Amino acid sequence: MKYHRPGTLLIHYNGAYHSDYYDGINWYLKKQNPSLKIVTISTVSQKNIHQLDKEHIGKADFIICVDEDMTNTY
């Protein structure tokens, strides 16, 4: 909230743990300012990248689905 200016776009990058299912950082931001418009993006890894697995539905506004064989960097 320190860097948010009304009428401007603020982009905040974080790991999925901090925003999946609109928890974590989103919860704190909405608690401080319920009128904020927040959009989330998350990445999931699964075998079939053409249809999102049910377990990932609702995880974020936009979900990037990558093949489970893709190299992880964590």
C-alpha positions in Angstrom: 0.0 0.0 0.0 3.0 2.3 0.5 3.5 2.6 -3.2 -0.1 2.5 -4.4 -1.3 5.7 -6.0 -5.1 6.0 -6.9 -5.7 5.9 -10.6 -2.4 4.2 -11.4 -1.4 0.6 -12.1 0.9 -1.1 -9.5 2.5 -4.4 -10.3 3.7 -6.5 -7.5 5.7 -9.7 -8.2 5.7 -12.6 -5.6 5.7 -16.3 -5.4 2.5 -18.2 -5.8 2.4 -19.1 -2.1 1.7 -15.5 -1.4 -1.3 -15.0 -3.6 -2.8 -18.3 -4.8 -6.5 -18.6 -4.1 -6.5 -14.8 -3.3 -4.9 -15.4 0.1 -1.7 -14.0 1.6 -0.8 -10.6 0.2 -4.3 -10.2 -1.4 -6.0 -10.7 1.9 -3.9 -8.0 3.6 -4.3 -5.5 0.7 -8.1 -6.0 0.6 -8.3 -5.7 4.4 -6.6 -2.3 4.2 -8.5 -1.1 1.1 -11.5 -3.2 0.1 -12.1 -1.3 -3.1 -8.8 -2.3 -4.7 -9.0 -4.1 -8.0 -6.5 -7.0 -7.9 -5.6 -9.4 -10.7 -3.6 -12.5 -10.0 -1.5 -14.8 -12.2 -0.2 -18.2 -11.2 1.7 -21.0 -12.9 0.9 -24.6 -12.6 2.6 -27.8 -13.8 0.6 -30.7 -15.0 0.7 -33.6 -17.5 -2.1 -32.3 -19.9 -1.5 -28.6 -20.6 -4.7 -28.4 -22.8 -7.2 -28.7 -19.9 -6.7 -27.3 -16.5 -6.8 -29.9 -13.7 -9.7 -29.4 -11.3 -7.3 -28.9 -8.4 -6.1 -25.7 -10.0 -9.4 -24.1 -10.8 -9.9 -20.9 -8.9 -6.2 -20.5 -8.1 -5.9 -17.2 -9.9 -7.5 -14.9 -12.5 -5.0 -16.1 -15.1 -3.3 -19.5 -14.9 -0.2 -20.4 -17.0 -0.1 -24.1 -17.5 3.2 -25.7 -18.2 4.2 -29.3 -19.0 5.2 -31.3 -15.9 8.4 -32.3 -17.7 9.6 -28.7 -17.8 12.7 -27.9 -15.8 12.0 -26.3 -12.4 14.3 -23.7 -11.0 13.3 -23.7 -7.3 
